[in-house]
Amino acid sequence: LRKDLEASKQELESANILAKSQTETLRSELREAHESIESSKSQLLSSSITAREIAALKETMQQLYLCEDKAHQDREDATELSAQKTKELKELRLQYQEREA
């Protein structure tokens, strides 16, 4: 039971580390996408607009929205996994305490 408790604790820590890493990666991607959009906006304001540039801007914006949706889903998944592992850890602790008593 102690081994199960320790394994669950390590799984929870791993899940949290993975979630943090994914969040940082997504933040970086979002930051790059925002910078790209701002750059595109500046270029559009300072130069003539072509249909190709407009299409590229629309594509970049669509990618940004998809990235934001994915970041939101990943946060929800990480939160759900963390809650599940926390519940499992509490259950194992309770079982351990009951056996020790």
Secondary structure, DSSP 4 states (H G I P E B T S, - for coil): -HHHHHHHHHHHHHHHHHHHHHHHHHHHHHHHHHHHHHHHHHHHHHS---HHHHHHHHHHHHHHHHHHHHHHHHHHHHHHHHHHHHHHHHHHHHHHHHHH-
